Amino acid sequence: MRTVNMHEAKTHLSRLVDAAAKGEPFVIARAGKPLVKVVPLESEPEKRALRRIGGLAGQFEVPDDIKTPFKDEIEEMFYREKH
């Protein structure tokens, strides 16, 4: 992996980033000490293509009591008469 000093990175940043985006990561160093590694990101459009809004439409039903699930069971636990 290529290591470049800070001055070279500032001078040739566009070229270095283009190379990194094509799969050639590099390290930026200051006074010979490695500081950061520049690597390409995963393609965002591919990730978003997997998540489609409405993809589960029609595959399940939302119950009428969605805001108060188990209401009857809870009321029975707290308000039933004790014998």
PLY file of the C-alpha trace (Angstrom):
ply
format ascii 1.0
element vertex 83
property float x
property float y
property float z
element edge 82
property int vertex1
property int vertex2
end_header
0.00 0.00 0.00
1.30 3.39 -0.96
2.27 5.87 1.77
2.35 9.60 0.99
3.42 12.49 3.17
1.04 15.28 4.12
2.46 17.78 1.61
2.20 15.31 -1.28
-1.35 14.41 -0.23
-2.39 18.08 -0.27
-0.71 18.68 -3.60
-2.14 15.61 -5.37
-5.34 15.00 -3.43
-7.64 14.69 -6.47
-5.39 12.14 -8.16
-4.93 10.15 -4.94
-8.67 10.08 -4.23
-9.43 8.95 -7.78
-6.94 6.10 -7.39
-8.42 5.14 -4.00
-11.93 5.10 -5.47
-10.67 2.63 -8.08
-9.44 0.28 -5.36
-5.94 1.57 -4.63
-6.01 2.67 -0.98
-3.21 4.79 0.44
-1.89 6.02 3.78
-1.17 9.64 4.67
1.79 10.15 6.99
3.26 13.10 8.86
7.01 13.02 9.52
7.02 9.38 8.43
4.37 8.37 10.98
1.19 6.91 9.37
-1.92 8.89 10.38
-4.86 7.86 8.20
-5.78 5.26 5.63
-7.89 6.29 2.63
-10.03 3.48 1.20
-13.00 3.45 -1.19
-16.53 3.41 0.24
-19.05 0.74 -0.63
-21.45 1.77 -3.33
-24.44 3.45 -1.65
-26.95 3.03 -4.53
-26.57 -0.75 -4.34
-27.45 -0.74 -0.62
-30.48 1.45 -1.19
-31.74 -0.76 -4.00
-32.20 -3.55 -1.45
-34.51 -1.42 0.71
-37.67 -0.67 -1.18
-40.47 1.30 0.43
-43.64 -0.75 0.49
-41.78 -3.97 -0.20
-43.92 -5.90 2.31
-47.24 -4.40 1.27
-50.03 -6.96 1.51
-47.92 -9.55 3.34
-49.32 -8.86 6.81
-52.21 -7.07 8.47
-51.98 -4.39 11.13
-54.38 -5.20 14.00
-57.06 -2.67 14.93
-55.67 -2.40 18.46
-52.12 -1.56 17.34
-51.92 1.35 19.82
-53.19 -0.75 22.73
-52.01 -4.32 22.18
-53.09 -6.88 24.77
-55.48 -4.33 26.32
-58.01 -6.98 27.36
-55.33 -9.23 28.86
-53.78 -6.36 30.84
-57.16 -5.20 32.17
-57.94 -8.75 33.25
-54.61 -9.00 35.13
-55.16 -5.75 37.05
-58.91 -5.49 37.46
-60.23 -9.03 37.84
-61.93 -9.83 41.11
-59.86 -11.77 43.59
-61.48 -14.77 45.29
0 1
1 2
2 3
3 4
4 5
5 6
6 7
7 8
8 9
9 10
10 11
11 12
12 13
13 14
14 15
15 16
16 17
17 18
18 19
19 20
20 21
21 22
22 23
23 24
24 25
25 26
26 27
27 28
28 29
29 30
30 31
31 32
32 33
33 34
34 35
35 36
36 37
37 38
38 39
39 40
40 41
41 42
42 43
43 44
44 45
45 46
46 47
47 48
48 49
49 50
50 51
51 52
52 53
53 54
54 55
55 56
56 57
57 58
58 59
59 60
60 61
61 62
62 63
63 64
64 65
65 66
66 67
67 68
68 69
69 70
70 71
71 72
72 73
73 74
74 75
75 76
76 77
77 78
78 79
79 80
80 81
81 82
